[in-house]
Amino acid sequence: MSLTDWDDKVSAVLFLGGCNYRCPYCHNWQIVESPDGVDDVPLDEVKAYLKESASWLDGVVITGGEPTQDPELLTLAAYIKSLGLQVKLDTNGSEPDVLEELIGRHLVDYIAMDVKNSFGKYAETVGTLPDLDDVKKSIEIVMDFAAHEFRTTVVPDLVEEEDIVKICGYLRGAQRYILQRYHPENVLNKEYAEIMPQRDDEMEHLVSLCEGKVPVTWRG
């Protein structure tokens, strides 16, 4: 149960293992790199918990890893919706076709998409060669969806001021953009554990870079 993963909602949070990215600052790297090495919660137990809790839950946050890589995502979302619960999806936007199917089948109520960095620095940021056309298409899909937010974790010396300005340009017309303060605990690349997080005034300055382009706040 969570009061923080979906604003103004009481939610359950489901973590799906596996991801096509290897962001060096990832906090969930155990289920990204070695999902088979993490204890599973059997699907029947998940369904039973959600059914028993449906009377007091508002919705379910499906996160990861990268949920759109899981072939059972749509089936899981359909089951959640059958209980009368809402679905929030956290995604890196690498699978626009999955997003379109979720939306087309009315299986998602809120989408939070990470925009990892300016496009010229995406590969460095996600630790692999991403398909930027898919990322751009997902931005368009999410922006057209009624309830959404975009997010960027502002990793010092990786996501810089000029990158944030570019991202704000990509997101003109979005409902909400959130800059997330970097936290160095339990990260994939241990060198990133030495990076100091930003002060509050530094985060406020980063927010000011997007004024007039997109509604932006910070969290962290």
C-alpha positions as a Markdown table, in Angstrom:
| # | Residue | x | y | z |
|---|---|---|---|---|
| 1 | Met | 0.0 | 0.0 | 0.0 |
| 2 | Ser | 1.3 | 3.4 | -0.9 |
| 3 | Leu | 0.2 | 7.0 | -0.4 |
| 4 | Thr | 3.1 | 8.5 | -2.4 |
| 5 | Asp | 3.2 | 6.7 | -5.8 |
| 6 | Trp | 0.0 | 8.2 | -7.2 |
| 7 | Asp | -1.0 | 11.7 | -6.0 |
| 8 | Asp | -4.2 | 11.8 | -4.0 |
| 9 | Lys | -4.8 | 8.1 | -4.3 |
| 10 | Val | -4.3 | 5.1 | -2.1 |
| 11 | Ser | -2.6 | 2.6 | -4.3 |
| 12 | Ala | -0.9 | -0.8 | -4.4 |
| 13 | Val | 2.4 | -1.0 | -6.3 |
| 14 | Leu | 3.4 | -3.9 | -8.5 |
| 15 | Phe | 7.0 | -4.2 | -9.6 |
| 16 | Leu | 7.5 | -6.2 | -12.8 |
| 17 | Gly | 11.0 | -7.5 | -13.4 |
| 18 | Gly | 13.2 | -6.9 | -16.4 |
| 19 | Cys | 14.1 | -3.8 | -18.4 |
| 20 | Asn | 15.6 | -3.0 | -21.8 |
| 21 | Tyr | 17.6 | -0.1 | -20.3 |
| 22 | Arg | 20.6 | -0.1 | -18.0 |
| 23 | Cys | 20.5 | 3.4 | -16.5 |
| 24 | Pro | 23.6 | 3.7 | -14.2 |
| 25 | Tyr | 21.6 | 5.4 | -11.5 |
| 26 | Cys | 18.7 | 2.9 | -11.4 |
| 27 | His | 17.5 | 2.0 | -7.9 |
| 28 | Asn | 15.7 | -1.1 | -8.9 |
| 29 | Trp | 18.6 | -2.7 | -10.7 |
| 30 | Gln | 18.2 | -6.1 | -9.0 |
| 31 | Ile | 14.9 | -6.7 | -10.8 |
| 32 | Val | 16.3 | -5.1 | -13.9 |
| 33 | Glu | 19.5 | -7.1 | -14.3 |
| 34 | Ser | 18.5 | -10.4 | -12.5 |
| 35 | Pro | 14.8 | -10.6 | -12.2 |
| 36 | Asp | 15.0 | -14.4 | -11.8 |
| 37 | Gly | 17.1 | -13.9 | -8.7 |
| 38 | Val | 14.5 | -11.9 | -6.9 |
| 39 | Asp | 11.7 | -13.6 | -4.9 |
| 40 | Asp | 8.5 | -13.6 | -6.9 |
| 41 | Val | 5.0 | -13.0 | -5.6 |
| 42 | Pro | 2.9 | -15.7 | -7.3 |
| 43 | Leu | 0.3 | -14.1 | -9.6 |
| 44 | Asp | -2.5 | -15.9 | -7.8 |
| 45 | Glu | -1.4 | -14.2 | -4.6 |
| 46 | Val | -1.3 | -10.8 | -6.3 |
| 47 | Lys | -4.8 | -11.3 | -7.7 |
| 48 | Ala | -6.1 | -12.4 | -4.3 |
| 49 | Tyr | -4.6 | -9.5 | -2.5 |
| 50 | Leu | -6.0 | -7.0 | -5.0 |
| 51 | Lys | -9.5 | -8.6 | -4.9 |
| 52 | Glu | -9.5 | -8.5 | -1.1 |
| 53 | Ser | -8.2 | -4.9 | -1.0 |
| 54 | Ala | -10.3 | -3.5 | -3.8 |
| 55 | Ser | -12.8 | -1.9 | -1.4 |
| 56 | Trp | -10.3 | 0.5 | 0.1 |
| 57 | Leu | -7.7 | 0.9 | -2.8 |
| 58 | Asp | -8.2 | 3.6 | -5.4 |
| 59 | Gly | -5.8 | 2.0 | -7.9 |
| 60 | Val | -2.7 | 0.0 | -8.8 |
| 61 | Val | 0.6 | 1.4 | -9.9 |
| 62 | Ile | 2.4 | -0.9 | -12.3 |
| 63 | Thr | 6.1 | -0.1 | -12.4 |
| 64 | Gly | 9.4 | -2.0 | -12.8 |
| 65 | Gly | 11.8 | -2.6 | -14.4 |
| 66 | Glu | 10.0 | -1.7 | -17.5 |
| 67 | Pro | 6.4 | -3.0 | -17.4 |
| 68 | Thr | 5.8 | -2.7 | -21.2 |
| 69 | Gln | 8.4 | -5.4 | -21.7 |
| 70 | Asp | 6.2 | -8.0 | -19.8 |
| 71 | Pro | 4.0 | -10.0 | -22.1 |
| 72 | Glu | 1.4 | -10.4 | -19.3 |
| 73 | Leu | 1.0 | -6.6 | -18.8 |
| 74 | Leu | -2.3 | -6.2 | -20.7 |
| 75 | Thr | -3.8 | -9.3 | -19.0 |
| 76 | Leu | -2.8 | -8.0 | -15.6 |
| 77 | Ala | -4.1 | -4.5 | -16.4 |
| 78 | Ala | -7.4 | -6.0 | -17.6 |
| 79 | Tyr | -7.8 | -8.0 | -14.3 |
| 80 | Ile | -7.1 | -4.9 | -12.2 |
| 81 | Lys | -9.7 | -2.9 | -14.2 |
| 82 | Ser | -12.2 | -5.8 | -13.7 |
| 83 | Leu | -12.0 | -5.1 | -10.0 |
| 84 | Gly | -13.1 | -1.5 | -10.5 |
| 85 | Leu | -9.6 | -0.2 | -9.7 |
| 86 | Gln | -7.7 | 2.4 | -11.7 |
| 87 | Val | -4.3 | 1.7 | -13.3 |
| 88 | Lys | -1.3 | 3.9 | -13.4 |
| 89 | Leu | 1.6 | 2.9 | -15.6 |
| 90 | Asp | 5.3 | 3.9 | -15.1 |
| 91 | Thr | 7.2 | 3.6 | -18.3 |
| 92 | Asn | 10.4 | 4.6 | -20.1 |
| 93 | Gly | 8.4 | 5.0 | -23.4 |
| 94 | Ser | 10.3 | 2.5 | -25.4 |
| 95 | Glu | 7.2 | 0.5 | -26.5 |
| 96 | Pro | 4.8 | 2.9 | -28.1 |
| 97 | Asp | 2.7 | 0.1 | -29.6 |
| 98 | Val | 2.0 | -1.3 | -26.1 |
| 99 | Leu | 1.0 | 2.2 | -24.9 |
| 100 | Glu | -1.4 | 2.5 | -27.8 |
| 101 | Glu | -3.0 | -0.9 | -27.1 |
| 102 | Leu | -3.4 | -0.1 | -23.4 |
| 103 | Ile | -5.1 | 3.2 | -24.2 |
| 104 | Gly | -7.2 | 1.7 | -27.0 |
| 105 | Arg | -8.5 | -1.0 | -24.7 |
| 106 | His | -9.1 | 1.5 | -21.8 |
| 107 | Leu | -6.7 | -0.4 | -19.6 |
| 108 | Val | -4.8 | 2.5 | -18.2 |
| 109 | Asp | -6.0 | 5.7 | -16.4 |
| 110 | Tyr | -2.7 | 7.5 | -15.8 |
| 111 | Ile | 0.7 | 7.3 | -17.5 |
| 112 | Ala | 4.0 | 8.5 | -16.0 |
| 113 | Met | 6.7 | 8.5 | -18.7 |
| 114 | Asp | 10.4 | 9.0 | -18.0 |
| 115 | Val | 12.3 | 11.2 | -20.4 |
| 116 | Lys | 15.8 | 10.2 | -19.5 |
| 117 | Asn | 17.8 | 13.1 | -21.1 |
| 118 | Ser | 18.1 | 15.2 | -24.2 |
| 119 | Phe | 18.0 | 13.0 | -27.2 |
| 120 | Gly | 21.7 | 13.5 | -28.0 |
| 121 | Lys | 22.6 | 12.0 | -24.6 |
| 122 | Tyr | 20.1 | 9.2 | -24.4 |
| 123 | Ala | 22.4 | 6.3 | -25.1 |
| 124 | Glu | 24.8 | 7.5 | -22.4 |
| 125 | Thr | 22.0 | 7.9 | -20.0 |
| 126 | Val | 20.2 | 4.6 | -20.5 |
| 127 | Gly | 23.3 | 2.4 | -21.0 |
| 128 | Thr | 22.3 | 1.0 | -24.4 |
| 129 | Leu | 21.3 | 2.1 | -27.9 |
| 130 | Pro | 17.7 | 3.2 | -27.6 |
| 131 | Asp | 15.3 | 3.6 | -30.5 |
| 132 | Leu | 14.7 | 7.4 | -30.3 |
| 133 | Asp | 11.9 | 7.2 | -32.8 |
| 134 | Asp | 10.0 | 5.0 | -30.4 |
| 135 | Val | 10.7 | 7.4 | -27.5 |
| 136 | Lys | 9.5 | 10.4 | -29.6 |
| 137 | Lys | 6.4 | 8.5 | -30.6 |
| 138 | Ser | 5.6 | 7.6 | -27.0 |
| 139 | Ile | 6.0 | 11.2 | -26.0 |
| 140 | Glu | 3.3 | 12.1 | -28.6 |
| 141 | Ile | 1.0 | 9.3 | -27.4 |
| 142 | Val | 1.3 | 10.2 | -23.7 |
| 143 | Met | 0.9 | 13.9 | -24.4 |
| 144 | Asp | -2.4 | 13.1 | -26.2 |
| 145 | Phe | -3.6 | 11.0 | -23.3 |
| 146 | Ala | -5.9 | 12.7 | -20.8 |
| 147 | Ala | -4.0 | 12.0 | -17.6 |
| 148 | His | -0.2 | 12.0 | -17.7 |
| 149 | Glu | 3.1 | 13.3 | -16.4 |
| 150 | Phe | 6.6 | 13.3 | -17.7 |
| 151 | Arg | 9.6 | 12.9 | -15.4 |
| 152 | Thr | 13.4 | 13.3 | -15.5 |
| 153 | Thr | 15.8 | 12.3 | -12.8 |
| 154 | Val | 18.3 | 15.1 | -12.7 |
| 155 | Val | 21.6 | 13.3 | -12.3 |
| 156 | Pro | 24.4 | 15.8 | -11.7 |
| 157 | Asp | 26.9 | 16.0 | -14.6 |
| 158 | Leu | 24.8 | 13.7 | -16.7 |
| 159 | Val | 21.5 | 15.7 | -17.0 |
| 160 | Glu | 22.7 | 19.3 | -17.3 |
| 161 | Glu | 20.9 | 22.6 | -17.5 |
| 162 | Glu | 21.0 | 22.7 | -21.3 |
| 163 | Asp | 19.5 | 19.2 | -21.4 |
| 164 | Ile | 16.6 | 20.3 | -19.2 |
| 165 | Val | 15.9 | 23.2 | -21.5 |
| 166 | Lys | 15.9 | 20.9 | -24.5 |
| 167 | Ile | 13.5 | 18.4 | -22.8 |
| 168 | Cys | 11.1 | 21.2 | -21.9 |
| 169 | Gly | 11.1 | 22.1 | -25.6 |
| 170 | Tyr | 10.2 | 18.5 | -26.4 |
| 171 | Leu | 7.3 | 18.5 | -23.9 |
| 172 | Arg | 5.6 | 21.7 | -24.9 |
| 173 | Gly | 1.8 | 21.1 | -24.5 |
| 174 | Ala | 2.3 | 18.5 | -21.7 |
| 175 | Gln | 0.1 | 18.6 | -18.6 |
| 176 | Arg | 2.9 | 18.1 | -16.1 |
| 177 | Tyr | 6.7 | 17.8 | -16.0 |
| 178 | Ile | 8.5 | 16.7 | -12.9 |
| 179 | Leu | 12.2 | 17.1 | -12.2 |
| 180 | Gln | 13.3 | 14.4 | -9.7 |
| 181 | Arg | 16.2 | 15.1 | -7.4 |
| 182 | Tyr | 18.9 | 12.6 | -7.7 |
| 183 | His | 19.5 | 10.1 | -4.9 |
| 184 | Pro | 22.7 | 8.1 | -4.8 |
| 185 | Glu | 21.6 | 5.2 | -2.7 |
| 186 | Asn | 21.6 | 1.6 | -4.0 |
| 187 | Val | 22.4 | 2.5 | -7.6 |
| 188 | Leu | 23.4 | 0.2 | -10.4 |
| 189 | Asn | 26.8 | 1.8 | -11.2 |
| 190 | Lys | 28.5 | 2.2 | -7.8 |
| 191 | Glu | 30.5 | 5.2 | -9.2 |
| 192 | Tyr | 27.2 | 7.1 | -9.1 |
| 193 | Ala | 26.9 | 6.5 | -5.4 |
| 194 | Glu | 29.5 | 9.2 | -4.9 |
| 195 | Ile | 27.5 | 11.9 | -6.6 |
| 196 | Met | 25.9 | 14.4 | -4.2 |
| 197 | Pro | 22.2 | 15.2 | -4.7 |
| 198 | Gln | 21.1 | 18.8 | -5.4 |
| 199 | Arg | 20.2 | 21.3 | -2.7 |
| 200 | Asp | 16.6 | 22.7 | -2.7 |
| 201 | Asp | 17.7 | 26.0 | -4.2 |
| 202 | Glu | 19.5 | 24.2 | -7.0 |
| 203 | Met | 16.3 | 22.3 | -7.8 |
| 204 | Glu | 14.3 | 25.5 | -7.8 |
| 205 | His | 16.8 | 27.0 | -10.3 |
| 206 | Leu | 16.3 | 24.0 | -12.6 |
| 207 | Val | 12.6 | 24.4 | -12.5 |
| 208 | Ser | 12.9 | 28.0 | -13.5 |
| 209 | Leu | 14.6 | 26.9 | -16.7 |
| 210 | Cys | 11.3 | 25.6 | -18.0 |
| 211 | Glu | 9.1 | 28.5 | -17.2 |
| 212 | Gly | 6.8 | 29.4 | -20.1 |
| 213 | Lys | 7.4 | 26.1 | -21.8 |
| 214 | Val | 5.7 | 23.4 | -19.7 |
| 215 | Pro | 4.1 | 23.2 | -16.2 |
| 216 | Val | 7.0 | 22.0 | -14.1 |
| 217 | Thr | 7.6 | 21.1 | -10.4 |
| 218 | Trp | 10.3 | 19.1 | -8.6 |
| 219 | Arg | 10.1 | 16.3 | -6.1 |
| 220 | Gly | 12.7 | 14.5 | -4.1 |
